[in-house]
Amino acid sequence: MEVEPLGVAKASIPIAIIAFVYSVVQNHMLDKRIQKRALTNKKVDKGA
């Protein structure tokens, strides 16, 4: 079985797309978590 560079490149495109989507979802979830903590800290500061 012979592996050609073009075949490897074609196979890597879906993997790159999946990795990109995964990173976008992870960053979005992290942003929401950070925003929630920031809002909680503001409420605590105002109550003191």
VOVEXFI-106628 format. One record per atom (N, C-alpha, C, CB): residue number from 1; residue in one letter; atom name; x negated, y negated, z negated. Coordinates in steps of 0.2 Angstrom, whole numbers, m for minus. Glycine has a CB too. Layout:
<rs>
<r NUM, 'A', 'CA', <X, Y, Z>> ...
</rs>
This chain:
<rs>
<r 1, 'M', 'N', <m4, 6, 0>> <r 1, 'M', 'CA', <0, 0, 0>> <r 1, 'M', 'C', <m4, m6, 0>> <r 1, 'M', 'CB', <5, 0, m6>> <r 2, 'E', 'N', <m3, m10, 5>> <r 2, 'E', 'CA', <m7, m17, 5>> <r 2, 'E', 'C', <m3, m23, 3>> <r 2, 'E', 'CB', <m10, m17, 13>> <r 3, 'V', 'N', <m6, m27, m1>> <r 3, 'V', 'CA', <m3, m33, m3>> <r 3, 'V', 'C', <m6, m39, 1>> <r 3, 'V', 'CB', <m4, m34, m11>> <r 4, 'E', 'N', <m1, m42, 3>> <r 4, 'E', 'CA', <m3, m48, 7>> <r 4, 'E', 'C', <m2, m55, 3>> <r 4, 'E', 'CB', <1, m49, 14>> <r 5, 'P', 'N', <m6, m60, 4>> <r 5, 'P', 'CA', <m5, m66, 0>> <r 5, 'P', 'C', <1, m69, 1>> <r 5, 'P', 'CB', <m11, m71, 2>> <r 6, 'L', 'N', <4, m69, 7>> <r 6, 'L', 'CA', <11, m72, 9>> <r 6, 'L', 'C', <16, m68, 5>> <r 6, 'L', 'CB', <12, m72, 16>> <r 7, 'G', 'N', <16, m62, 4>> <r 7, 'G', 'CA', <21, m58, 0>> <r 7, 'G', 'C', <20, m60, m7>> <r 7, 'G', 'CB', <19, m51, 1>> <r 8, 'V', 'N', <14, m61, m10>> <r 8, 'V', 'CA', <14, m63, m17>> <r 8, 'V', 'C', <16, m70, m18>> <r 8, 'V', 'CB', <6, m63, m19>> <r 9, 'A', 'N', <15, m74, m13>> <r 9, 'A', 'CA', <18, m81, m14>> <r 9, 'A', 'C', <25, m81, m13>> <r 9, 'A', 'CB', <15, m85, m8>> <r 10, 'K', 'N', <28, m77, m9>> <r 10, 'K', 'CA', <36, m77, m9>> <r 10, 'K', 'C', <39, m74, m15>> <r 10, 'K', 'CB', <38, m73, m3>> <r 11, 'A', 'N', <35, m69, m18>> <r 11, 'A', 'CA', <38, m66, m24>> <r 11, 'A', 'C', <37, m71, m30>> <r 11, 'A', 'CB', <34, m60, m26>> <r 12, 'S', 'N', <32, m75, m30>> <r 12, 'S', 'CA', <31, m80, m36>> <r 12, 'S', 'C', <36, m86, m36>> <r 12, 'S', 'CB', <24, m83, m35>> <r 13, 'I', 'N', <40, m87, m30>> <r 13, 'I', 'CA', <44, m93, m30>> <r 13, 'I', 'C', <50, m92, m35>> <r 13, 'I', 'CB', <47, m94, m23>> <r 14, 'P', 'N', <54, m86, m35>> <r 14, 'P', 'CA', <59, m85, m40>> <r 14, 'P', 'C', <57, m85, m47>> <r 14, 'P', 'CB', <63, m79, m38>> <r 15, 'I', 'N', <51, m83, m48>> <r 15, 'I', 'CA', <48, m83, m55>> <r 15, 'I', 'C', <47, m90, m57>> <r 15, 'I', 'CB', <41, m79, m55>> <r 16, 'A', 'N', <44, m94, m53>> <r 16, 'A', 'CA', <43, m101, m54>> <r 16, 'A', 'C', <49, m105, m55>> <r 16, 'A', 'CB', <39, m105, m49>> <r 17, 'I', 'N', <55, m103, m52>> <r 17, 'I', 'CA', <61, m107, m53>> <r 17, 'I', 'C', <64, m105, m59>> <r 17, 'I', 'CB', <66, m105, m47>> <r 18, 'I', 'N', <64, m98, m61>> <r 18, 'I', 'CA', <66, m96, m67>> <r 18, 'I', 'C', <62, m99, m73>> <r 18, 'I', 'CB', <66, m88, m68>> <r 19, 'A', 'N', <56, m100, m73>> <r 19, 'A', 'CA', <52, m103, m78>> <r 19, 'A', 'C', <53, m110, m79>> <r 19, 'A', 'CB', <44, m102, m76>> <r 20, 'F', 'N', <55, m114, m73>> <r 20, 'F', 'CA', <56, m121, m73>> <r 20, 'F', 'C', <63, m122, m77>> <r 20, 'F', 'CB', <57, m124, m66>> <r 21, 'V', 'N', <68, m118, m75>> <r 21, 'V', 'CA', <75, m118, m78>> <r 21, 'V', 'C', <74, m117, m86>> <r 21, 'V', 'CB', <80, m113, m75>> <r 22, 'Y', 'N', <70, m111, m87>> <r 22, 'Y', 'CA', <70, m110, m94>> <r 22, 'Y', 'C', <67, m115, m98>> <r 22, 'Y', 'CB', <65, m103, m95>> <r 23, 'S', 'N', <61, m119, m95>> <r 23, 'S', 'CA', <58, m124, m99>> <r 23, 'S', 'C', <63, m130, m100>> <r 23, 'S', 'CB', <52, m126, m95>> <r 24, 'V', 'N', <67, m131, m95>> <r 24, 'V', 'CA', <72, m137, m95>> <r 24, 'V', 'C', <77, m135, m101>> <r 24, 'V', 'CB', <75, m138, m89>> <r 25, 'V', 'N', <79, m129, m101>> <r 25, 'V', 'CA', <84, m127, m106>> <r 25, 'V', 'C', <81, m128, m113>> <r 25, 'V', 'CB', <87, m120, m105>> <r 26, 'Q', 'N', <75, m125, m114>> <r 26, 'Q', 'CA', <71, m126, m120>> <r 26, 'Q', 'C', <70, m133, m123>> <r 26, 'Q', 'CB', <65, m122, m120>> <r 27, 'N', 'N', <68, m137, m118>> <r 27, 'N', 'CA', <67, m144, m120>> <r 27, 'N', 'C', <74, m148, m122>> <r 27, 'N', 'CB', <64, m148, m114>> <r 28, 'H', 'N', <79, m146, m118>> <r 28, 'H', 'CA', <85, m149, m120>> <r 28, 'H', 'C', <88, m147, m127>> <r 28, 'H', 'CB', <91, m147, m115>> <r 29, 'M', 'N', <87, m141, m128>> <r 29, 'M', 'CA', <89, m138, m135>> <r 29, 'M', 'C', <84, m142, m140>> <r 29, 'M', 'CB', <88, m131, m136>> <r 30, 'L', 'N', <78, m142, m139>> <r 30, 'L', 'CA', <74, m146, m144>> <r 30, 'L', 'C', <76, m153, m145>> <r 30, 'L', 'CB', <66, m145, m142>> <r 31, 'D', 'N', <77, m156, m139>> <r 31, 'D', 'CA', <79, m163, m140>> <r 31, 'D', 'C', <86, m164, m144>> <r 31, 'D', 'CB', <81, m166, m133>> <r 32, 'K', 'N', <90, m159, m143>> <r 32, 'K', 'CA', <96, m160, m147>> <r 32, 'K', 'C', <95, m159, m155>> <r 32, 'K', 'CB', <102, m154, m145>> <r 33, 'R', 'N', <90, m154, m156>> <r 33, 'R', 'CA', <89, m153, m163>> <r 33, 'R', 'C', <85, m159, m166>> <r 33, 'R', 'CB', <84, m146, m163>> <r 34, 'I', 'N', <81, m162, m162>> <r 34, 'I', 'CA', <77, m168, m165>> <r 34, 'I', 'C', <82, m174, m166>> <r 34, 'I', 'CB', <72, m170, m160>> <r 35, 'Q', 'N', <87, m174, m161>> <r 35, 'Q', 'CA', <92, m180, m162>> <r 35, 'Q', 'C', <96, m179, m168>> <r 35, 'Q', 'CB', <96, m180, m156>> <r 36, 'K', 'N', <98, m172, m169>> <r 36, 'K', 'CA', <102, m171, m175>> <r 36, 'K', 'C', <98, m172, m182>> <r 36, 'K', 'CB', <104, m163, m175>> <r 37, 'R', 'N', <92, m171, m182>> <r 37, 'R', 'CA', <88, m172, m188>> <r 37, 'R', 'C', <87, m180, m189>> <r 37, 'R', 'CB', <81, m169, m187>> <r 38, 'A', 'N', <86, m183, m183>> <r 38, 'A', 'CA', <86, m191, m184>> <r 38, 'A', 'C', <92, m194, m187>> <r 38, 'A', 'CB', <84, m194, m177>> <r 39, 'L', 'N', <98, m191, m184>> <r 39, 'L', 'CA', <104, m194, m186>> <r 39, 'L', 'C', <105, m192, m194>> <r 39, 'L', 'CB', <110, m192, m182>> <r 40, 'T', 'N', <103, m186, m196>> <r 40, 'T', 'CA', <104, m184, m203>> <r 40, 'T', 'C', <100, m189, m207>> <r 40, 'T', 'CB', <103, m177, m204>> <r 41, 'N', 'N', <94, m190, m205>> <r 41, 'N', 'CA', <89, m194, m209>> <r 41, 'N', 'C', <92, m201, m210>> <r 41, 'N', 'CB', <82, m194, m206>> <r 42, 'K', 'N', <95, m204, m204>> <r 42, 'K', 'CA', <97, m211, m205>> <r 42, 'K', 'C', <103, m211, m210>> <r 42, 'K', 'CB', <100, m213, m198>> <r 43, 'K', 'N', <107, m206, m210>> <r 43, 'K', 'CA', <113, m206, m214>> <r 43, 'K', 'C', <111, m205, m222>> <r 43, 'K', 'CB', <118, m200, m213>> <r 44, 'V', 'N', <105, m202, m223>> <r 44, 'V', 'CA', <103, m201, m230>> <r 44, 'V', 'C', <99, m208, m232>> <r 44, 'V', 'CB', <97, m195, m230>> <r 45, 'D', 'N', <96, m211, m227>> <r 45, 'D', 'CA', <93, m217, m229>> <r 45, 'D', 'C', <98, m223, m230>> <r 45, 'D', 'CB', <88, m220, m223>> <r 46, 'K', 'N', <104, m223, m227>> <r 46, 'K', 'CA', <109, m228, m228>> <r 46, 'K', 'C', <112, m227, m235>> <r 46, 'K', 'CB', <114, m228, m222>> <r 47, 'G', 'N', <113, m220, m236>> <r 47, 'G', 'CA', <116, m219, m243>> <r 47, 'G', 'C', <113, m220, m249>> <r 47, 'G', 'CB', <118, m211, m243>> <r 48, 'A', 'N', <106, m221, m248>> <r 48, 'A', 'CA', <102, m222, m254>> <r 48, 'A', 'C', <102, m229, m257>> <r 48, 'A', 'CB', <95, m220, m253>> 
</rs>
